[in-house]
């Protein structure tokens, strides 16, 4: 591989995402490539947030959502409705669990999705190695991979999720229906449900003195 000069680097063109509203405030104009992660404790709003993000990104890109843990049953359908998904949105496609080789095989099609959301890493911890995750950035340089993960002791789990978090360009930490956004972006807070988030975090503040 040849070396690049400063001029070569400055001349490179990068596909970015143009967002609006609060998404633009916290994410800026992120590059349309690389790894992102959404993590948090169970039942705190990870899937809800991921669906809200999928809807926002689908304004520009086709999104594939692999609901590997929960499937596409009634609870997941309710999450889709809460997130604001409508039948008019044709750019988001949903799948139940598939073996990882089949998941990435779809990215080799003639019209692959530009955003792949995987819910979640616990299901794929025996199918994906740390090296395989790192290699995704090289094999699919024009794809954003958004992985969901559980949390224990204030960190993403399992070990594979911790590795993804280290590599991630953007990190969403969900807690009590609110999300702290950090990484290579402006960052900030997204409330998944304003009223419930205010109630939850207000209670935490009171308990903390």
SVG drawing of the C-alpha trace seen along z (x, -y; Angstrom):
<svg xmlns="http://www.w3.org/2000/svg" viewBox="-48 -21 52 41">
<polyline fill="none" stroke="black" stroke-width="0.4" points="0.0,0.0 1.4,-3.3 2.0,-6.1 -0.2,-9.2 0.9,-12.8 -1.0,-15.5 -2.4,-16.7 -3.7,-13.1 -5.4,-13.0 -7.0,-16.5 -8.2,-15.6 -10.0,-12.4 -13.8,-12.6 -15.8,-11.2 -19.5,-10.4 -21.2,-12.0 -24.7,-11.9 -26.8,-15.1 -29.1,-15.0 -31.6,-17.4 -32.9,-18.6 -31.5,-17.0 -29.8,-14.2 -27.7,-16.9 -26.9,-18.6 -25.5,-15.5 -24.0,-13.7 -23.0,-16.5 -22.2,-15.2 -20.7,-11.8 -18.9,-9.9 -21.1,-7.2 -18.7,-4.4 -17.4,-2.5 -18.7,-1.1 -21.2,-2.6 -22.4,-1.0 -25.6,-1.4 -25.3,0.1 -27.2,0.1 -28.9,2.2 -31.9,4.3 -35.3,2.6 -33.7,-0.9 -34.6,-1.8 -31.8,-0.5 -34.1,1.0 -36.4,-2.0 -33.4,-4.4 -32.0,-2.1 -35.3,-2.3 -35.5,-6.1 -32.0,-6.3 -32.9,-3.9 -35.8,-6.1 -33.5,-9.2 -30.9,-7.5 -33.4,-6.1 -34.0,-9.6 -30.8,-9.1 -29.9,-5.4 -31.4,-2.0 -31.2,-0.4 -31.2,3.3 -32.3,4.1 -31.4,7.6 -33.6,8.2 -31.6,11.3 -32.4,11.3 -36.1,10.2 -37.2,11.2 -40.1,9.4 -42.9,10.4 -45.6,8.3 -43.2,6.6 -40.8,5.5 -43.8,4.3 -44.8,2.1 -41.3,0.7 -41.5,-0.2 -44.7,-2.1 -43.4,-3.9 -40.3,-5.0 -42.6,-6.5 -42.1,-4.0 -44.9,-4.1 -45.8,-1.7 -44.8,-4.5 -41.1,-4.0 -39.8,-1.6 -36.1,-2.1 -35.9,0.0 -36.0,3.7 -36.2,6.1 -34.9,9.6 -35.0,12.1 -31.9,13.9 -29.6,15.2 -26.2,16.8 -23.6,14.1 -22.3,15.3 -25.8,14.8 -26.1,11.3 -23.0,10.1 -23.7,11.9 -26.6,9.5 -24.0,6.7 -22.5,8.2 -25.7,7.9 -26.1,5.4 -28.0,2.9 -26.8,3.5 -28.0,1.5 -25.7,-1.3 -26.6,-0.9 -26.7,2.4 -28.1,2.5 -27.5,5.7 -29.6,6.3 -27.5,7.6 -23.9,8.7 -24.7,11.2 -26.4,13.4 -23.4,13.2 -20.6,13.6 -19.9,17.2 -20.0,16.3 -17.9,13.2 -14.3,12.8 -12.7,9.5 -10.6,9.7 -13.7,10.2 -15.3,7.1 -12.3,5.0 -12.1,6.3 -15.6,5.2 -14.3,1.6 -11.9,2.8 -14.3,5.2 -17.2,2.8 -15.8,-0.7 -19.1,-2.3 -21.3,-0.7 -22.1,-1.8 -22.4,1.1 -24.5,0.2 -24.2,2.9 -26.5,3.1 -25.1,4.5 -26.1,5.1 -24.4,3.4 -22.9,4.7 -21.0,2.6 -21.3,-0.5 -19.6,1.1 -20.7,2.9 -20.9,6.7 -19.9,9.3 -16.1,9.0 -16.9,8.6 -19.0,5.6 -16.2,4.0 -14.0,4.4 -16.6,2.8 -16.9,-0.1 -13.1,-0.7 -13.3,-0.7 -16.6,-2.7 -16.7,-6.1 -19.9,-7.0 -21.1,-5.6 -24.7,-5.7 -25.0,-4.9 -28.6,-4.4 -29.9,-4.7 -33.4,-5.3 -34.9,-6.1 -32.2,-8.7 -29.0,-8.5 -25.6,-10.0 -23.9,-10.4 -20.1,-10.5 -17.2,-9.8 -16.2,-11.5 -19.2,-13.8 -20.4,-16.9 -22.2,-14.7 -25.0,-15.4 -28.2,-14.0 -31.1,-12.4 -34.2,-11.7 -36.0,-8.6 -39.1,-9.4 -39.0,-12.9 -41.5,-12.3 -40.3,-8.9 -36.6,-10.0 -37.3,-13.1 -39.0,-10.9 -36.3,-8.3 -33.4,-10.7 -35.2,-12.9 -35.6,-10.0 -31.9,-9.1 -30.9,-12.6 -33.0,-12.6 -31.7,-9.3 -28.1,-10.6 -28.8,-13.5"/>
</svg>
